[in-house]
């Protein structure tokens, strides 16, 4: 038998009881001082003449990609997991 193990690469921890993923992420990132949100701004869009169009919201990919300063810490956690898992393998004597 062959086993397969995996861990998620990056996730947002549960923060202050927020049940909505986006609200949870924004509360957490705000607590860390990260600028993850672009204010909604009205724009004129050629595909929607005479209609109200707004752009803004959570920046693309920030909920699924860690900021660069977190990469070292995350890599260490994953390396520790793999080393601990490898240590559990049977050994021939």
N, C-alpha and C positions, 0 to 999 in steps of 0.2 A: 504494500500500500504506500502511496505517496501522499503526503500532506501538503497543503498550500496555506501559507499564512500571509496576511496583509494587514496594514494599518492605514487609516486615512492619512493623507499627506499633511493636511492642515484643516482645522475647523475652528469655528467660533465657540468659545465656551459659553455655557448658559450664564446669562448675566441678569441679575435683579428680577428674576421671574418673568421675563418677557417671553410670550408664547409664539409671537410672530418672528420668523427668522430675520427679516429685515430690521424690525424694531430692536431685536436682540443685538444684531451686529452694530447698529448705529449707537446704541447705549454703551456697548463695550468699547467700540473704537473711540467714541467721545471721551470715555473715562481715561483712555490712554493718550489723548491729545492728538489723535490722528484726524486729518482732514479727509473724510471719506465721502462727503456729500457736496454736490454742486447745487446751489439754490435754483429753484425753478425760475426760468426767465422766458418771457414771451418773445417769439421771433416771427418774422414774416417768412413763410415757406412757399415757394413757387408752386408746389403741388397742391396746396390748400389755400387758394386765394379767398380772401374775405372770411377766413375762419381763424379762430384763436388756436395757435400752436405754441406749446411750451416745451422747453428742453431743460433737463436737470435730473436730479435724483442721485442715487448711490452711484459712485464712480464704477465704470466697467471693471469686472474681474477682481475687485478688492475683497469680495466675500469668499473667493476660492483660491486666491494667491496671497501668500504671506508677504508682508513688507520685507525688504531686503535685510533689515537689521534683525529679523527673527529667524532667518534661514540657518544660521550657525547653530542656534539652540535647537531648532527642529531636526537638523541633521544629526546632532548628538543624540537626541531622544530616539531616533530611528536606528542609529548605529548601536546604541545600548540594547535596544530590543532584539536586533539581529544577533548580537554577540551572546545575549542571554539565551535566546532560542537555540543557537548553535551549541551552547554548552550543555543543553539537555539531550543532545543526540547520543545514542548508544555508542560505546567505544569497545573495540575488540582488544582483548588482552592475550 
